[in-house]
Amino acid sequence: MKLKNNLFTVKEDNLHKKYKIFGISFNTLRKKYIKKVYIPKLENENIKLLQENEHLKYQIKELKNLKNTFKTQSKDLQHYIVEHSLYDCVQKLIPHTPDSMRIEVNLADHCNLNCKFCDHFSPIANEFYLDIETFENDIKRLSKLTNGNLGGLSLVGGEPLLNKNICEFLKIARKHFKNTAIDIVTNGILLDNNEKLWQAIKENDITLYITTYPININFEKFDKKAKELNIKYERFYMFGTKATEKVSVHHPFNLEGNVNKNDFIQCYHFNRCITLRLGKIYTCPIIPYSQHFNKYFNQNLKIENTDYIDIYNAKSFDEIAQFCATRPSFCKYCNVTKRKSYPYGISKKDISEWT
């Protein structure tokens, strides 16, 4: 018990759980998860059980390595690009519960814009549309694994509205996830005068997110339309930030694959932008869509079978959640600490945009 108390301490007040692990302190408000999963592990009298749990051992090792790495500063956009908050980083090492996991799916890989530094590689992607049958099979399987309870399902691209079956995708998503927050993220170009789509968004209780690019679109018209239809709606510049102008973020690869092993914890994609792609789940979108980079520039960034988990082979949701909270080998290519924002720009399809 004395050894356990030296390794872990847990205190609480009315709002927070307060943890100390190897001298590193952080708070959390995730009461439901803490109550059901994390606290029972910490409070287990058998310290040997904790030592034999491979995922907890992995977390502890990473926390020890990171102890003196981070500063407690955060400025909105800079925080988005490279995180310095140890608390936020620690959370990414904790496996999700179904109702805290958000999964995104590309309905089209290509786009009707040509944005510099695109982290889905859309400017250099071949035309690709996800087919209805594959989508429904995958969503049905995912629903079974989560008992129809998922924190969020996001339909993205590329530009998802390029897929002519967009309205059917919305219906299928809602059919299998009746109470899940489902959204679609678009640049808005194909929204104008698309009454069928607006109605499908309303009827299926979909949240509409529009990225405000510096292009010639009457975004205020969409603001008004969304209000009239009383649909869930948000227009943003940089998702997850309070930024008030669109920027382009450089996500450089290290082609040698020798990035510092611990840098992945600063990645804002990791265990947050979880991606479902043709029956496989990846802990971030860069991994599956790097195929476009490889093909266009004749490169060989290898995706190993340990970089994804097949939803048809996974025995439980917990297996998927633990996988997503574990560093994939592909992280060796991502120069996370070299990410930087620039004024929004148009892609020249040069390899320097991704290296």
C-alpha positions, 0 to 999 in steps of 0.5 A: 500500500505504501508503494502504491501511495508513492506511485499514485495519489487521487484526491477530489473536490466537487468538480475535479478528480486530482491525480498525482503520478510520479510527481506529475499532477493533473485534474479531470472532469471526466467523472463517468469514465473515472468512476467506471474504469480508471479509479478502480484500477488505481484503487486496486489493492494488488499493485502487481496487477497494475504493474502487469497491465501493459497499457498502464506501464506504457502510460507511466513510462511516457509520463516519466519521460515527459516530466520536464518537457512541457511548459504550462503556457498556451496561446490559442492557435499556437496551442493548437499547432504544438501543445505545451499543456501536460494535462491535455497531453496526458488525457490522450493516453487514456483510452476513450469510452464509447461516448467520449470517442469521436470518429471521422470518415472521408466521403471523398478524398479530393476537393474543390479547393486547393489548400496549401498544406492540407493534412488530408492531402486533398490537392494531390489525391486522386478522385475518390468517393466512398461507396454506400455499401462500404460505409453502411457495413462499417457504420453498422459494425461500429454501432455493434461494437459501441452498442450504438453509443458513440461520442461523435461521428464526423463526415469529412473530406476532401470535400464531402459534398462532392459525393453525390450520395451525401444525403444517403450517407446522412440517413445511414449514419443516423439509422445506426447511431440514433443518439450520437452527435453527427456532423458534416464539415464542408467548405460550403461551395456546394451548399448554395441552392441545395435544398435537398441537402439542407432538408436531409441535414435537418431531418437527420439532426446533423450538425453543419460545420462550415470552414470560413475560407477566404473565398468568394462565398456569401457565408452570411446567407448560410448563417441565415438559412441555418437559423431559418431551418433551426439546424445545429450550425457553426461556422469556424476558421480553425476547428477547435480554436477561437481563431478569427482568420483562416491559416494554413498549417504546415505538417512536415514529414521526416522522410527518414523516419527518425522523429523523437519517439516522445514527440507524438504526445504533442500531436493534436491529431493523436487519439482525437481525430480518430479515422475510420477508413475502409474497415480500419481505424487509425488514431489519426487521419495522416496515416491512412491518407499518406497514401496520396503523398506516397503515390504523388511524390513516389515516396515510401512512408510505410504503414505497418499492420500495427498502425491500424486496427480492423474493426471486423477483427476487433473483439470489443470496443475496449480493444479499439480504444486502447489501440487508439491511445497507443503510439503507432509506428507511423509517428516516426515520420511526423515532425510534430514539433516543427508544425507552424502556421502561415497565412492561408495559401493555395497549393503548388503541389510541391513536396515541400508543402508536406516535408 
